C-alpha cells in the first residue's frame, strides 16, 4: 500500500484488494503441498471510469513484485472459429515474458564471473593484436582496461556465430509440431561457428561478457524455472472487460462477444495451455478484470464468468481535489516531469500553489463539460499550458527570467479555452 501510494492517489479499496491478493500468495506458499494445491487466487474485478487508476495499479504492482505480468484488451480477441487472436495467446505471450525475465535474472547472476572470463579473453586478444603497443605486461594492460584507457582502441575478437532462428508458424493446437520442426532446422544448420570482428575494446568487453553469460546458462533449467514462476506468480490484467457485454440487437452484426467470454472461462478457472516453452497451467495465476461499465453492468457478464471474479472493487471518479494531489504528491508527478524536461535547457519552472489549484479546477471543469477521461485530462491541460514555454525554451534567458506558473498565468493561457465549451471540446 505504501509503495502504491507513492504513485497513485486515492482508490484505497482497489489498492487494498490487490495488496491482499499478493499477501495471500505469500501465505499460500508457506502451506503444506496438499492444502496449497487446493487454494486458488481470488480474482479481482475493478469497476470505474477511464483515467482513475485501474491500469496504473496493475502496472505498478507488476514492477513492484517483479513477476510475469501481461496487460491485454478483451476486445482484441475473437471467438474460436473466427479469424483473429484466441484467448490462449494471452498465456503464450505471458510465457515468453516469463522466460525473458528468468533469462535476465540468470544473466545478472552470472555477470560477475562472466565479466572476469571476458576480461581474460580480451587481454589475450590485446596481446595478440598488432596495434597493441607498450606496455605489453598483462597486469599493466588490465589496469589500463579498468581505468578505461583502452576503450577507444580497436581489437580483433572471436565470437560464436549464432544459429539463424527459424520461426515456424502453425495453427492453434499444433505447437508440438512447431517445436519439432524448429529442432529439425537447428540440426540442419549445424553447430555454432566462429566469427572474427574488429571492434573497440569497450564494445568487445560487452559482447564477450554476454557470450560468457549465455554459456553458463542452462536453457532447460531456465525454461523449467520460468514456467514454475509463471504458474505460481503470473498476473493477467484483462482491460475493457465490459466491452464483452452486448445486447441481442448487436450480436448479429459482430463476432459473438459472449463467445469470447466462454473462451475466457476455462482460462480463468484453470486449464493447461500448450506454449513453445512447454505446458503451462493457469490454476494459480491471478486474473484482474477491469472495465468502465458505463453502458453495461458486471451482472451483464455470463454468470459463470462473474463467479470467477469474486472480489469487486469500485474506483471513484476524480475531481479537483484529487487532481491537485496528483500534481503534487506522487514521486514523479507531472509537475516534476516538466520541471526536469525544461531544466535540460536551463529553464526553471516554478509552480505556485494557487496555480496548481487552478490547473486542477480547469481539468475537473473540462471533464464535466466534455467526456470524463479522468486524470488523463491533466496531460492535455498541462501540455497546452506549457506549450509556449516549451517551444521557446532554447532561446529563453533562464538566468534573469524563471517561469512562474501562478493562477494569473493559468487563466491567461487556459481561462478562455476552459470557459468556451466548443473550444475546450476540441483543444482540451
ABEGO torsion letter per residue (X at the ends): XAAAAAABBEGAAAAAAAAAAAAAAAAAAABBAAAAAABBBBBBBBBEBBGAGAAAAAAAAAAAAGBBBBBBBAAABBBBGBBEBBAAAAAAAAAAAAAAAAAAAAAAAAAAAAAAAAAAAAAAAAAABAABBOBABAAAAAAAAAAGAAAABBBBBBBBBBBBBBBBBBBBGAAAAAAAAAAAAAAAAEBBBBBBBBBBAAAAAAAAAAAAAAAABBAAAAAAAAAAAAAAABBBBBBGAAAABBBAAAAAABBBAAAAAAAAAAAAAEBBBBBAAEBBBAAABBBBBBBAGAABBAAABBAAAAAABABBBBBBBBBAAAAAAAAAABABBAAAAAAAAAAAAGBBBBBBAAAAAAAAAAAAAAAAABBBAEAAAAAAAAAAAAAAAAAAAAABBAAABBBBBBAAAAAAAAAAAAABAAAAAAAX
